[in-house]
Amino acid sequence: MDIKLKSEPQNVTIVSGFPGFGMVGTIATEFLIEHLDTQHIGRVIIDKMPAVLAIHEGQIVEPLAIYHNKDYNLVIVHSIFGQPGTEWKVADAILELSKRLNAIEIISLEGVGTQGENEESRSLYFTTNKENEKKFKDSKIEKLSEGIIMGVTSAILMQADTLPVTCIFAETHTNLPDSKAAAKIVEALDGYLNLKIDFKPLLEMAEKFETKLKKIMQDSKMAEDQRDKKALSYVG
């Protein structure tokens, strides 16, 4: 694991989003990067993650990139690739980043699957930061009282010790990129941090975000298949 930083802002709030149900965390963090004034300040390299780099519209899209917004002192960790088996290492990277930047809180954004047929997704929260629960209650966001948390978020929760961790979830009805669920998360995050960010353009730009992520996912799968075929050719 290697964390490369061009700058190290202090006393930050870390907002992370990783691929999962509906790619919700990835879409939400990308929206924040595009709609807040952010600067790319670094990247995380994990040993067991595939050596795959995406190019979209002539721009590099890193597997695990780090951005900073000075206005709200947010550090946004944006990921486009999820590799089973790396969750603990990715969580270690987030926690190491929090130490280096003296983070005051980690906020994890995720989608959760639902069996319901309602088109309207709910946003839910869970937090170890009891002092800030009132913010969610004032926004009438329901607390996750029963459920299973998986992946990087669960690993962070188990290892964060005294560092406050807040999770914001949105229900999604699909494994395909779900911008509507991501908009629910951005709306909840906006109420929690008072970012004064309009989540509505995310709905208007849903097709753009979803097309981009689908293409990156397809290209990534194709690259991995080609890599596997190349490895087999050496054996055969």
N, C-alpha and C positions, 0 to 999 in steps of 0.2 A: 504494500500500500504506500502510495506517495501523494502527498498534498502539495501542489505547487501554487504559491500565491505571489502575485505581483505587489500587493499591498495587504496590510493587516489591520482593518478598522477594528475598534474596540467597543465593548459593551453593546454588541449587536443583538438583534433578534434573528434567528435563523429560520427560514421558511424552506421546507424541502418537499419535493414532489417526485414520485417514482412511478414507473409503469405498473399498472395493476388493472383492476376492473375499470373498463372504459377509458383507460389512459388518462383518468381524471387528474391525478396529481401532476402529470407531465403537461397537460393542456393548461391547467391553472397557473403553474409556475411560468410557462412560456408567455401566457397573457400578461402576467405581472412584469416580466422582463421587458415586453414590448410597450406596455402602457405606463410604466414608471420610468423615471430617468435612471437607468442602470448602467454600470460599467462592468465589463468582464474583468475579474480580478484573479481568476485561477481555475484550476481543474483538479480532479481527483483521478488517480490511476490505480486500479485494482488489479492485482496479478492475474486472477482467474477470469476477468472479464474479457470477452472476445476483442481482438485487436481490429475493431471495425470503426471507421470514421465516416460520417455521412456528409455529403455535399448537397446543399439545397439552394437553388437559385444563386449559385456561384459562391455561397457562403459555407464555411465549415460549421457543422453542428456536432459538438463534442459529446461523447457518451455521458460524461459527468462533469458539468460545468458550474462555475461559481460566479455569481454576479453580486454587485453591491449597489444599493440605493442610499444616497447620503441624506435625503430629506427625512426619511423615517428610520435611517440606520438599519436597514434590512439587508441581510445576506441571503440570497436566493440560490438554492442548490437545485439545478435542473438536470434531469436524467431522461434519456430517450431509450436506453437499453436496460432490460432487466435480465439478469443471468441467474437462474436457480443455483443455490449453493454459495452465493456471494453475499447474502443478506447480512450476515454477522460482520463481514469485513466492511461493507458499506456503512453499517451502523457505527462501527469503530471509527471510520473516517469522519462521519458527522460529529461524533463526540470529541474526537481529537481536534477537529476544526473549532468546535465550541470552546475548547480550552484555549487554543491559540488566540481566539478572538474575544475571549472573556464574555461569551454569550450570556444573556440574561434569560433566554427561553428558546426552546426549539418548538416550532410549529410544523406538524406533518400533515400534508394534504393527501387524501386518498378517496378512491371510490369503493363502495361496498355493494356487493350483489344483493338483489332483492327478488323475492318470489312474487311480489305484488304486481298487479296489472295496471296500477294507476300510472298515468303518463307523467304526472308531476312528481319529481324527485324530492325527497326530504333531505335537509342537511342536518347532521348530528354532530355532537362534540363529546370529547372526553378529555379531561385535563387533570394533571396533578397539581396545577396552580389554583388552589381553592379560592384564593383571594379574587381571581378574575372570573369566577363562575357567573357572577351577577351580570357581566356583560352579555353572556349568551342568553341568560334568562330574560334580560331586558329585550333582546332581539327575538324572543320566543323560539329559540332554537333548542330542540330536544336533546337531552343528554342520553348518550349511549349507556344504558344500564345493564343490558344483556347482549352478549355477542362475542365473536372471536376476532381478534386482531392478528394479522399475519404479516410476514415479511419484514422489511427494514423497520417499519414503525414499531412492531412488537419488540424487536431487538433493541431499539433505542429506549423504549419504555423500561425494559428489564435492566438496562445498564446505566441509566442516566443519573442514578443516585439522587443527589440534592438538586440537580438542575431541573427546573420546571419544564414539563413537556405537555404540549396541547395538541390534540388530534382533531382535525375537522374532516368529516366524512360527508359524502353525498351518495345517495342511492343511485345505482345505474342498472338499467335493464338489459345491457348488452356488453359484450366483450370488445366491440368496436369502439373507436374513439367517440366519446360522448361529451360534446361541448355544453349541452344543457346542464348536465350534472356538474361539470366544471364551473359553470356560471354560478350555480348554487353555492359552491365552495368559496368562490371569490366574493360573493355577496356576504357570506358569513364571516370571512376573514376581514372584509372591509368594516363590518360592524364591530369586530373584536379589536382591531388595531386603529380604527378611525382613519383609514387611508384616503378617504374621499375619492375613491376610484369608481368609475362607472362600469359595472359588470355587463351592461346591456350590449356594448359592442361585441362582446364575446359571442353572444347569440347571433348577432348579425354576421360575424366572421366565422361562424361555425364551419361552414363548408371549406373555407380556406385552411383552418387549423386541421380539420379532419382529413382533408386531401393530403396535406403535407405529411402528417403523421402516418397515414396509411402507406404513402409512397416510401417513407423512410423504413417502416417496418417491412414492407415487401422487399426493398433493396437489401436490407440487412439479412433477411432470411435467404435471399438468393446468394448473397456473398458467403454466408455460412455454409450453404449447400455446396458451393464451388470449392470452398476451403476443405470441406470433408472429402469431396471427390478427389481433390489434389492429394490429400493425405493418403487416401486409399491407393492412388496410383503409385506412390512410393513403395507401398507394401506389395502390391500386385506386380 
